Amino acid sequence: MVAVFFTVRVRDQGRERFLEGLRKRARLVDKRKGFEKIDVLQDQKDPNRFVVLTWWADYQDFVAWQQSDEFAIAHSRSSELMAETNLEVFNVVLSEPVTEQPAD
């Protein structure tokens, strides 16, 4: 399993459009082989900075998504809103669910 961190800082005037685009996304990635889930995080100190975290069964599935027409379509709509971007891919070496809830 791999976790892909796409960090983006949007332009000041683009934040609401960026958030609206996320809420109304076409969900093209959802149908891709190996895609498991997406989490979008917003920085508490810088509200224009986000991390789009996607989870994939393996790296090859992510690369296939990046090279697809659907990827180009999904990302073409928001590129003008972005001031800075960075992409990092990590292998997941440990992932455990919570097995016990702490006592109150």
N, CA, C and O atoms as a GROMACS GRO file, in nm:
protein
  416
    1MET      N    1   0.084  -0.118   0.000
    1MET     CA    2   0.000   0.000   0.000
    1MET      C    3   0.089   0.124   0.000
    1MET      O    4   0.195   0.126   0.063
    2VAL      N    5   0.044   0.228  -0.072
    2VAL     CA    6   0.115   0.355  -0.072
    2VAL      C    7   0.020   0.468  -0.035
    2VAL      O    8  -0.100   0.463  -0.061
    3ALA      N    9   0.078   0.570   0.028
    3ALA     CA   10   0.006   0.693   0.060
    3ALA      C   11   0.069   0.805  -0.021
    3ALA      O   12   0.191   0.822  -0.020
    4VAL      N   13  -0.014   0.880  -0.090
    4VAL     CA   14   0.033   0.989  -0.175
    4VAL      C   15  -0.012   1.120  -0.113
    4VAL      O   16  -0.131   1.145  -0.095
    5PHE      N   17   0.086   1.205  -0.081
    5PHE     CA   18   0.061   1.336  -0.023
    5PHE      C   19   0.080   1.442  -0.130
    5PHE      O   20   0.192   1.466  -0.176
    6PHE      N   21  -0.028   1.505  -0.170
    6PHE     CA   22  -0.022   1.617  -0.264
    6PHE      C   23  -0.049   1.743  -0.184
    6PHE      O   24  -0.163   1.770  -0.145
    7THR      N   25   0.056   1.819  -0.159
    7THR     CA   26   0.044   1.942  -0.082
    7THR      C   27   0.024   2.058  -0.178
    7THR      O   28   0.097   2.071  -0.277
    8VAL      N   29  -0.075   2.141  -0.150
    8VAL     CA   30  -0.105   2.253  -0.237
    8VAL      C   31  -0.134   2.377  -0.153
    8VAL      O   32  -0.204   2.371  -0.052
    9ARG      N   33  -0.080   2.488  -0.197
    9ARG     CA   34  -0.117   2.618  -0.141
    9ARG      C   35  -0.193   2.689  -0.252
    9ARG      O   36  -0.140   2.712  -0.361
   10VAL      N   37  -0.318   2.724  -0.222
   10VAL     CA   38  -0.400   2.793  -0.322
   10VAL      C   39  -0.385   2.943  -0.305
   10VAL      O   40  -0.350   2.993  -0.198
   11ARG      N   41  -0.411   3.013  -0.412
   11ARG     CA   42  -0.408   3.160  -0.408
   11ARG      C   43  -0.520   3.208  -0.316
   11ARG      O   44  -0.623   3.142  -0.303
   12ASP      N   45  -0.499   3.323  -0.252
   12ASP     CA   46  -0.597   3.375  -0.156
   12ASP      C   47  -0.738   3.377  -0.212
   12ASP      O   48  -0.833   3.333  -0.147
   13GLN      N   49  -0.753   3.427  -0.333
   13GLN     CA   50  -0.885   3.439  -0.393
   13GLN      C   51  -0.940   3.306  -0.443
   13GLN      O   52  -1.055   3.298  -0.484
   14GLY      N   53  -0.858   3.200  -0.441
   14GLY     CA   54  -0.901   3.072  -0.495
   14GLY      C   55  -0.946   2.969  -0.394
   14GLY      O   56  -0.992   2.862  -0.432
   15ARG      N   57  -0.933   2.999  -0.264
   15ARG     CA   58  -0.962   2.898  -0.162
   15ARG      C   59  -1.105   2.845  -0.169
   15ARG      O   60  -1.126   2.724  -0.168
   16GLU      N   61  -1.203   2.934  -0.176
   16GLU     CA   62  -1.342   2.888  -0.178
   16GLU      C   63  -1.373   2.809  -0.305
   16GLU      O   64  -1.447   2.710  -0.299
   17ARG      N   65  -1.318   2.850  -0.418
   17ARG     CA   66  -1.338   2.773  -0.542
   17ARG      C   67  -1.271   2.637  -0.533
   17ARG      O   68  -1.325   2.538  -0.582
   18PHE      N   69  -1.153   2.631  -0.470
   18PHE     CA   70  -1.084   2.504  -0.451
   18PHE      C   71  -1.167   2.409  -0.364
   18PHE      O   72  -1.183   2.292  -0.397
   19LEU      N   73  -1.219   2.461  -0.253
   19LEU     CA   74  -1.301   2.379  -0.163
   19LEU      C   75  -1.430   2.334  -0.232
   19LEU      O   76  -1.472   2.219  -0.216
   20GLU      N   77  -1.492   2.423  -0.306
   20GLU     CA   78  -1.614   2.387  -0.379
   20GLU      C   79  -1.584   2.278  -0.483
   20GLU      O   80  -1.664   2.187  -0.502
   21GLY      N   81  -1.470   2.289  -0.549
   21GLY     CA   82  -1.431   2.187  -0.646
   21GLY      C   83  -1.412   2.051  -0.581
   21GLY      O   84  -1.446   1.948  -0.640
   22LEU      N   85  -1.358   2.050  -0.460
   22LEU     CA   86  -1.342   1.923  -0.388
   22LEU      C   87  -1.477   1.863  -0.353
   22LEU      O   88  -1.499   1.743  -0.367
   23ARG      N   89  -1.568   1.948  -0.307
   23ARG     CA   90  -1.702   1.899  -0.269
   23ARG      C   91  -1.780   1.846  -0.389
   23ARG      O   92  -1.861   1.753  -0.376
   24LYS      N   93  -1.756   1.904  -0.506
   24LYS     CA   94  -1.831   1.865  -0.626
   24LYS      C   95  -1.745   1.786  -0.724
   24LYS      O   96  -1.775   1.780  -0.843
   25ARG      N   97  -1.637   1.725  -0.674
   25ARG     CA   98  -1.545   1.655  -0.763
   25ARG      C   99  -1.617   1.545  -0.842
   25ARG      O  100  -1.718   1.489  -0.797
   26ALA      N  101  -1.565   1.516  -0.959
   26ALA     CA  102  -1.629   1.420  -1.050
   26ALA      C  103  -1.612   1.276  -1.006
   26ALA      O  104  -1.676   1.186  -1.061
   27ARG      N  105  -1.527   1.251  -0.907
   27ARG     CA  106  -1.503   1.117  -0.853
   27ARG      C  107  -1.444   1.022  -0.957
   27ARG      O  108  -1.468   0.902  -0.953
   28LEU      N  109  -1.367   1.077  -1.051
   28LEU     CA  110  -1.305   0.993  -1.154
   28LEU      C  111  -1.204   0.897  -1.093
   28LEU      O  112  -1.191   0.783  -1.138
   29VAL      N  113  -1.132   0.941  -0.991
   29VAL     CA  114  -1.031   0.856  -0.927
   29VAL      C  115  -1.096   0.737  -0.854
   29VAL      O  116  -1.036   0.631  -0.841
   30ASP      N  117  -1.218   0.756  -0.807
   30ASP     CA  118  -1.285   0.652  -0.728
   30ASP      C  119  -1.299   0.521  -0.804
   30ASP      O  120  -1.308   0.414  -0.743
   31LYS      N  121  -1.302   0.529  -0.937
   31LYS     CA  122  -1.322   0.410  -1.020
   31LYS      C  123  -1.192   0.343  -1.061
   31LYS      O  124  -1.194   0.238  -1.125
   32ARG      N  125  -1.079   0.403  -1.024
   32ARG     CA  126  -0.949   0.352  -1.068
   32ARG      C  127  -0.908   0.227  -0.991
   32ARG      O  128  -0.932   0.216  -0.871
   33LYS      N  129  -0.845   0.135  -1.061
   33LYS     CA  130  -0.791   0.014  -0.999
   33LYS      C  131  -0.691   0.054  -0.890
   33LYS      O  132  -0.603   0.137  -0.914
   34GLY      N  133  -0.706  -0.004  -0.773
   34GLY     CA  134  -0.612   0.017  -0.665
   34GLY      C  135  -0.640   0.136  -0.576
   34GLY      O  136  -0.581   0.149  -0.469
   35PHE      N  137  -0.731   0.226  -0.618
   35PHE     CA  138  -0.763   0.342  -0.536
   35PHE      C  139  -0.842   0.296  -0.414
   35PHE      O  140  -0.938   0.220  -0.426
   36GLU      N  141  -0.802   0.344  -0.296
   36GLU     CA  142  -0.870   0.302  -0.173
   36GLU      C  143  -0.949   0.413  -0.107
   36GLU      O  144  -1.063   0.392  -0.067
   37LYS      N  145  -0.889   0.533  -0.095
   37LYS     CA  146  -0.965   0.643  -0.037
   37LYS      C  147  -0.890   0.773  -0.053
   37LYS      O  148  -0.772   0.775  -0.088
   38ILE      N  149  -0.961   0.882  -0.026
   38ILE     CA  150  -0.904   1.017  -0.031
   38ILE      C  151  -0.938   1.089   0.099
   38ILE      O  152  -1.050   1.080   0.149
   39ASP      N  153  -0.840   1.160   0.152
   39ASP     CA  154  -0.860   1.249   0.266
   39ASP      C  155  -0.805   1.385   0.226
   39ASP      O  156  -0.699   1.394   0.165
   40VAL      N  157  -0.877   1.490   0.259
   40VAL     CA  158  -0.829   1.625   0.231
   40VAL      C  159  -0.813   1.696   0.365
   40VAL      O  160  -0.907   1.707   0.443
   41LEU      N  161  -0.691   1.745   0.389
   41LEU     CA  162  -0.656   1.810   0.515
   41LEU      C  163  -0.630   1.958   0.490
   41LEU      O  164  -0.569   1.995   0.390
   42GLN      N  165  -0.676   2.042   0.582
   42GLN     CA  166  -0.650   2.186   0.572
   42GLN      C  167  -0.563   2.228   0.690
   42GLN      O  168  -0.592   2.195   0.805
   43ASP      N  169  -0.457   2.300   0.661
   43ASP     CA  170  -0.362   2.347   0.762
   43ASP      C  171  -0.433   2.440   0.860
   43ASP      O  172  -0.505   2.530   0.818
   44GLN      N  173  -0.413   2.419   0.989
   44GLN     CA  174  -0.477   2.503   1.091
   44GLN      C  175  -0.416   2.643   1.095
   44GLN      O  176  -0.485   2.739   1.130
   45LYS      N  177  -0.290   2.656   1.059
   45LYS     CA  178  -0.222   2.786   1.064
   45LYS      C  179  -0.232   2.864   0.933
   45LYS      O  180  -0.229   2.987   0.933
   46ASP      N  181  -0.242   2.792   0.823
   46ASP     CA  182  -0.248   2.855   0.690
   46ASP      C  183  -0.370   2.797   0.617
   46ASP      O  184  -0.360   2.690   0.558
   47PRO      N  185  -0.483   2.866   0.619
   47PRO     CA  186  -0.605   2.810   0.560
   47PRO      C  187  -0.600   2.794   0.408
   47PRO      O  188  -0.691   2.737   0.350
   48ASN      N  189  -0.495   2.844   0.344
   48ASN     CA  190  -0.480   2.826   0.200
   48ASN      C  191  -0.392   2.705   0.166
   48ASN      O  192  -0.366   2.678   0.049
   49ARG      N  193  -0.347   2.633   0.268
   49ARG     CA  194  -0.260   2.516   0.246
   49ARG      C  195  -0.337   2.389   0.276
   49ARG      O  196  -0.399   2.375   0.382
   50PHE      N  197  -0.332   2.295   0.181
   50PHE     CA  198  -0.405   2.169   0.192
   50PHE      C  199  -0.312   2.053   0.161
   50PHE      O  200  -0.213   2.067   0.090
   51VAL      N  201  -0.347   1.937   0.216
   51VAL     CA  202  -0.284   1.812   0.177
   51VAL      C  203  -0.396   1.721   0.126
   51VAL      O  204  -0.491   1.691   0.199
   52VAL      N  205  -0.384   1.679   0.002
   52VAL     CA  206  -0.477   1.581  -0.054
   52VAL      C  207  -0.404   1.448  -0.042
   52VAL      O  208  -0.305   1.422  -0.109
   53LEU      N  209  -0.456   1.364   0.045
   53LEU     CA  210  -0.394   1.236   0.078
   53LEU      C  211  -0.475   1.124   0.014
   53LEU      O  212  -0.592   1.104   0.049
   54THR      N  213  -0.413   1.052  -0.079
   54THR     CA  214  -0.481   0.939  -0.141
   54THR      C  215  -0.409   0.810  -0.104
   54THR      O  216  -0.287   0.808  -0.087
   55TRP      N  217  -0.485   0.704  -0.093
   55TRP     CA  218  -0.434   0.572  -0.054
   55TRP      C  219  -0.454   0.477  -0.170
   55TRP      O  220  -0.562   0.470  -0.228
   56TRP      N  221  -0.348   0.403  -0.203
   56TRP     CA  222  -0.348   0.314  -0.320
   56TRP      C  223  -0.298   0.175  -0.281
   56TRP      O  224  -0.216   0.161  -0.191
   57ALA      N  225  -0.350   0.074  -0.349
   57ALA     CA  226  -0.308  -0.064  -0.324
   57ALA      C  227  -0.158  -0.079  -0.352
   57ALA      O  228  -0.087  -0.147  -0.278
   58ASP      N  229  -0.112  -0.017  -0.461
   58ASP     CA  230   0.032  -0.021  -0.490
   58ASP      C  231   0.071   0.099  -0.576
   58ASP      O  232  -0.014   0.169  -0.631
   59TYR      N  233   0.199   0.120  -0.587
   59TYR     CA  234   0.253   0.235  -0.658
   59TYR      C  235   0.216   0.234  -0.807
   59TYR      O  236   0.187   0.340  -0.864
   60GLN      N  237   0.216   0.117  -0.868
   60GLN     CA  238   0.184   0.108  -1.011
   60GLN      C  239   0.042   0.156  -1.040
   60GLN      O  240   0.017   0.218  -1.143
   61ASP      N  241  -0.052   0.128  -0.948
   61ASP     CA  242  -0.188   0.178  -0.967
   61ASP      C  243  -0.193   0.330  -0.964
   61ASP      O  244  -0.264   0.392  -1.042
   62PHE      N  245  -0.116   0.390  -0.873
   62PHE     CA  246  -0.110   0.536  -0.867
   62PHE      C  247  -0.050   0.594  -0.995
   62PHE      O  248  -0.102   0.690  -1.050
   63VAL      N  249   0.059   0.536  -1.043
   63VAL     CA  250   0.124   0.583  -1.166
   63VAL      C  251   0.027   0.573  -1.284
   63VAL      O  252   0.021   0.664  -1.368
   64ALA      N  253  -0.047   0.465  -1.291
   64ALA     CA  254  -0.145   0.448  -1.399
   64ALA      C  255  -0.250   0.560  -1.393
   64ALA      O  256  -0.291   0.611  -1.497
   65TRP      N  257  -0.293   0.597  -1.274
   65TRP     CA  258  -0.386   0.709  -1.256
   65TRP      C  259  -0.324   0.839  -1.306
   65TRP      O  260  -0.387   0.915  -1.379
   66GLN      N  261  -0.199   0.865  -1.266
   66GLN     CA  262  -0.131   0.988  -1.307
   66GLN      C  263  -0.119   1.000  -1.459
   66GLN      O  264  -0.120   1.111  -1.512
   67GLN      N  265  -0.108   0.889  -1.527
   67GLN     CA  266  -0.088   0.889  -1.672
   67GLN      C  267  -0.219   0.879  -1.750
   67GLN      O  268  -0.218   0.871  -1.873
   68SER      N  269  -0.331   0.880  -1.680
   68SER     CA  270  -0.460   0.861  -1.745
   68SER      C  271  -0.521   0.994  -1.792
   68SER      O  272  -0.487   1.101  -1.743
   69ASP      N  273  -0.613   0.982  -1.888
   69ASP     CA  274  -0.689   1.098  -1.934
   69ASP      C  275  -0.775   1.154  -1.821
   69ASP      O  276  -0.793   1.275  -1.810
   70GLU      N  277  -0.828   1.066  -1.737
   70GLU     CA  278  -0.912   1.109  -1.626
   70GLU      C  279  -0.835   1.199  -1.529
   70GLU      O  280  -0.890   1.296  -1.476
   71PHE      N  281  -0.708   1.166  -1.505
   71PHE     CA  282  -0.623   1.249  -1.418
   71PHE      C  283  -0.611   1.390  -1.477
   71PHE      O  284  -0.626   1.489  -1.405
   72ALA      N  285  -0.584   1.398  -1.606
   72ALA     CA  286  -0.571   1.528  -1.672
   72ALA      C  287  -0.700   1.608  -1.659
   72ALA      O  288  -0.696   1.728  -1.633
   73ILE      N  289  -0.811   1.544  -1.678
   73ILE     CA  290  -0.941   1.611  -1.666
   73ILE      C  291  -0.963   1.659  -1.523
   73ILE      O  292  -1.001   1.774  -1.501
   74ALA      N  293  -0.939   1.572  -1.427
   74ALA     CA  294  -0.964   1.604  -1.286
   74ALA      C  295  -0.879   1.720  -1.237
   74ALA      O  296  -0.925   1.801  -1.156
   75HIS      N  297  -0.757   1.730  -1.287
   75HIS     CA  298  -0.666   1.834  -1.237
   75HIS      C  299  -0.665   1.961  -1.321
   75HIS      O  300  -0.610   2.062  -1.278
   76SER      N  301  -0.723   1.958  -1.439
   76SER     CA  302  -0.721   2.076  -1.525
   76SER      C  303  -0.807   2.188  -1.469
   76SER      O  304  -0.781   2.306  -1.494
   77ARG      N  305  -0.908   2.154  -1.394
   77ARG     CA  306  -1.003   2.254  -1.345
   77ARG      C  307  -0.948   2.340  -1.232
   77ARG      O  308  -0.993   2.452  -1.212
   78SER      N  309  -0.850   2.288  -1.158
   78SER     CA  310  -0.804   2.360  -1.039
   78SER      C  311  -0.663   2.416  -1.051
   78SER      O  312  -0.617   2.485  -0.959
   79SER      N  313  -0.593   2.390  -1.159
   79SER     CA  314  -0.452   2.429  -1.168
   79SER      C  315  -0.432   2.580  -1.158
   79SER      O  316  -0.331   2.624  -1.104
   80GLU      N  317  -0.526   2.660  -1.210
   80GLU     CA  318  -0.508   2.805  -1.203
   80GLU      C  319  -0.526   2.860  -1.061
   80GLU      O  320  -0.490   2.975  -1.036
   81LEU      N  321  -0.581   2.781  -0.970
   81LEU     CA  322  -0.601   2.824  -0.832
   81LEU      C  323  -0.478   2.801  -0.745
   81LEU      O  324  -0.469   2.855  -0.635
   82MET      N  325  -0.385   2.723  -0.794
   82MET     CA  326  -0.272   2.678  -0.713
   82MET      C  327  -0.153   2.772  -0.724
   82MET      O  328  -0.112   2.811  -0.833
   83ALA      N  329  -0.098   2.807  -0.607
   83ALA     CA  330   0.022   2.890  -0.602
   83ALA      C  331   0.147   2.803  -0.590
   83ALA      O  332   0.249   2.833  -0.652
   84GLU      N  333   0.139   2.696  -0.511
   84GLU     CA  334   0.253   2.604  -0.491
   84GLU      C  335   0.199   2.463  -0.479
   84GLU      O  336   0.089   2.441  -0.428
   85THR      N  337   0.277   2.366  -0.526
   85THR     CA  338   0.240   2.225  -0.512
   85THR      C  339   0.363   2.141  -0.482
   85THR      O  340   0.476   2.178  -0.516
   86ASN      N  341   0.338   2.027  -0.418
   86ASN     CA  342   0.445   1.931  -0.392
   86ASN      C  343   0.381   1.792  -0.383
   86ASN      O  344   0.272   1.776  -0.328
   87LEU      N  345   0.448   1.693  -0.438
   87LEU     CA  346   0.397   1.556  -0.437
   87LEU      C  347   0.498   1.464  -0.372
   87LEU      O  348   0.616   1.465  -0.408
   88GLU      N  349   0.452   1.383  -0.276
   88GLU     CA  350   0.537   1.284  -0.211
   88GLU      C  351   0.461   1.152  -0.202
   88GLU      O  352   0.341   1.150  -0.177
   89VAL      N  353   0.533   1.042  -0.222
   89VAL     CA  354   0.473   0.909  -0.216
   89VAL      C  355   0.547   0.829  -0.109
   89VAL      O  356   0.670   0.825  -0.108
   90PHE      N  357   0.471   0.765  -0.020
   90PHE     CA  358   0.528   0.686   0.088
   90PHE      C  359   0.474   0.544   0.083
   90PHE      O  360   0.356   0.523   0.055
   91ASN      N  361   0.560   0.447   0.110
   91ASN     CA  362   0.514   0.310   0.132
   91ASN      C  363   0.459   0.300   0.273
   91ASN      O  364   0.519   0.351   0.367
   92VAL      N  365   0.345   0.236   0.287
   92VAL     CA  366   0.286   0.215   0.418
   92VAL      C  367   0.353   0.092   0.479
   92VAL      O  368   0.344  -0.018   0.424
   93VAL      N  369   0.420   0.110   0.592
   93VAL     CA  370   0.489  -0.001   0.656
   93VAL      C  371   0.414  -0.054   0.776
   93VAL      O  372   0.440  -0.164   0.823
   94LEU      N  373   0.319   0.025   0.827
   94LEU     CA  374   0.236  -0.020   0.938
   94LEU      C  375   0.104   0.055   0.933
   94LEU      O  376   0.103   0.178   0.922
   95SER      N  377  -0.005  -0.017   0.942
   95SER     CA  378  -0.138   0.042   0.946
   95SER      C  379  -0.224  -0.047   1.034
   95SER      O  380  -0.253  -0.162   0.999
   96GLU      N  381  -0.264   0.005   1.148
   96GLU     CA  382  -0.341  -0.075   1.243
   96GLU      C  383  -0.467  -0.002   1.285
   96GLU      O  384  -0.462   0.118   1.316
   97PRO      N  385  -0.579  -0.071   1.287
   97PRO     CA  386  -0.701  -0.009   1.339
   97PRO      C  387  -0.696  -0.006   1.492
   97PRO      O  388  -0.622  -0.081   1.555
   98VAL      N  389  -0.775   0.082   1.548
   98VAL     CA  390  -0.789   0.086   1.694
   98VAL      C  391  -0.863  -0.039   1.737
   98VAL      O  392  -0.971  -0.068   1.686
   99THR      N  393  -0.806  -0.114   1.831
   99THR     CA  394  -0.871  -0.237   1.874
   99THR      C  395  -0.944  -0.220   2.006
   99THR      O  396  -1.038  -0.294   2.034
  100GLU      N  397  -0.903  -0.124   2.087
  100GLU     CA  398  -0.971  -0.099   2.214
  100GLU      C  399  -0.990   0.051   2.232
  100GLU      O  400  -0.902   0.130   2.200
  101GLN      N  401  -1.105   0.087   2.282
  101GLN     CA  402  -1.131   0.226   2.314
  101GLN      C  403  -1.079   0.253   2.455
  101GLN      O  404  -1.098   0.171   2.545
  102PRO      N  405  -1.014   0.370   2.475
  102PRO     CA  406  -0.967   0.402   2.610
  102PRO      C  407  -1.082   0.417   2.707
  102PRO      O  408  -1.190   0.462   2.670
  103ALA      N  409  -1.058   0.380   2.831
  103ALA     CA  410  -1.162   0.393   2.934
  103ALA      C  411  -1.178   0.540   2.970
  103ALA      O  412  -1.082   0.617   2.967
  104ASP      N  413  -1.298   0.576   3.002
  104ASP     CA  414  -1.326   0.716   3.042
  104ASP      C  415  -1.275   0.746   3.180
  104ASP      O  416  -1.290   0.858   3.229
   0.00000   0.00000   0.00000
